[in-house]
Amino acid sequence: MIIKDIEFKLKDGRTAILRSANEKDAKAFIEYMKKSTGETDFLLRTPEECETQTIEQEIDFINNCNSSDAQAMIVCEVGGKLAGNCMVWWNNRVKTGHRASVAIGLLSEFWNQGIGTRMFQEMIKIAENNPKILQMELDFIEGNSRARALYEKMGFRITGINFNAIRQKDGTLCNEYSMIREINR
């Protein structure tokens, strides 16, 4: 699914653009993923795992997202640089097609600028515009209080804990929390 470009101001006055990723973003997106996964232990991949992604694979992924009617990938660009991304996706199955999953990432230099809130607002709009979607779902890793605060601000609530679901590189086991936001029409 392709979204229309959305321009907005960051808290510090810079201009940001939310838009669909395109093939030209493939190399920069891989670099963004390597950097963002190296900045925090709260994402599900490591920088080393991101290094295995080829530009061709990333182009295929971007094209699949853009041509799908069941997912959207949004990137945030600030000053020509990829600052963050988010995704919303669902399936068309009878029993689970009412559930949309969401994920978000943001480089640390862009934290506290309102980007996460804007990306969530757009993902929520996408879900609300699909009459089949009744709830949005996400997971976060124990200790990620910044993410939890954003998710709660956007209307998500904790619905469960998956104990020891995440194993960090140093072997530490962390719980993973599930959250849901109902779509109210």
N, C-alpha and C positions, 0 to 999 in steps of 0.2 A: 504494500500500500504506500502510495506516495502522498506526502502531506505538502500543503502550501507553505512556502517560506514565511516565517514569523520573526520580525525584528523587534527587539525590546532593549531597554536600557538596564545595565547592571547597576547595583547599588553604588558602585564607584563612578558611574557616569559613562563607562564604555558601552559600545553597542554590541549586542550579541544577536546571532541569527540561529533559530531552530529550523532545521530542514531535513529532508530525507537525505540519506547518504547516497553517493553515486560512485561509479567506477573509479573516478579520479581520486576518491578518498581512500582507496584500498591500502596503499602503502602507508599513508599518514595514520590510518585507523589502526594498523598493526603496531606502529610505533606508539600511538596513544595507549593501546592496550598494554604493551610492555611497560610503559611508564606508570600507568595508573595501577597496575597490579603490583608494581614495585613500591608504591607509596603507602600501601595499606595491606593488612592481613585479612581485611573484611570482604574481599572479592574472592570468587570461587576458583580462580586460576592463579598460577604463579607467572612471573615474567618468562621463565623458561618454557612453560607450556604455551605461551603466546608466540614464542619464536618458531614453533613448528608450523604455524599458519603461513601459507604462501600467498603471494599477491593474487594469484589465479583463484585460489580457494576463497579469498576474501571478496574478490569480484563476484564470484558465483553466489556467495552468501548475500551480498548487497543486492544483486539482481533478483534473487529469490524473494528477499524481503519486499522489494519494490513491486514485484509482479504478483504478490500474494494478496488475497482479500482477507486473510486471517492473521496478519501480523504487520507491524510497522516498526521500523527502526528510525529513530530521530537522533541527529547529531546536533551539538551546539558548537557553533563556530564563533570565536572572538578574535578579531584582528587577523583573520586568515588562518587561525590555529584551531584544531579540534580540542575543545575544552571538556566535552562530556558527551555521553550518549545514553539513550534509554530505548527500551523495547517493550512493546505490548503484543501479546500473541494469544491465540485461542485455537480450538479445533472445531470441527463441525459434527462431532459425535452427538448422538441423542442424549446420553447420560452426562456428559461433561462439557458440552458445547456452550453452556451458560457461564463458564469460568474463564476469565482472562488472566494470564500471568503477566507480571511486569518485572523489569529489572532496570537498574540505573547505575551509572558510574560517572565520576567527575574528577578531573585532575585537582590535586590539593591547592594549587595556586588560584583556583577559581571557587573554592569553598566560600560560603557566606556572602555570595553575590546575588542570590535569588534564582540561580540557574536550576537547581533541583526542583524548586517549587514550580517554575514555569514548565519544566519537562513533565512533571506530574500532572499539571493542569491539562496539558495536551494529551497525555495518555488517557486521562479520565474522560476527556471529550470524545476521543476515539471510541472508548468502551461505551459511553452513553449513547453514541450515535448508532450503535449496533443493538437493535431491540432484543437479540438473543442473549446478550451478556447481562447477567444478573449480579455478578460479583467479580472483583479484582483480587488477585492473590499475589503474595510475595513472601520471601523468606529473608531473614537477616541473621548474621552471626552474633552470638553472645558478645557483649562488650561494645558493640557499635551503637553507642548512645546517640551520635549525631544522626545516623540513619533512622533510628527508631523515632527520634523527635520529629524528623521530617515526615515520616510515614504517618505518625499519629496526627500531625498537623493536617495532613491530607485526608484524614478520615478513616485510616486503617486501624484495626484493633487486633491484639494478639489472640490467636485461637488455639495455639498449641506449641509444644516444645518437642523437638526431636533431639533427644539426649545424645551427646558425643557424636553428632552427625558430621562434624568438620574436624579433620586432622591437619593441624598447621605443619609447616615445614620442619619445625623443631620437635614435632611429635605431640605437642599439646593438643588435647581434645577439647572441643568447644561445642556447646549446644547451639542448635539452630532454631530460631523462633519463626513460626508461621503467622501471617497476618492476612486479614480479609477486609475489604471495603465493599459494602453493598452498594449497588447502583440504584439510586432512588429516582424514579421518573415521575 
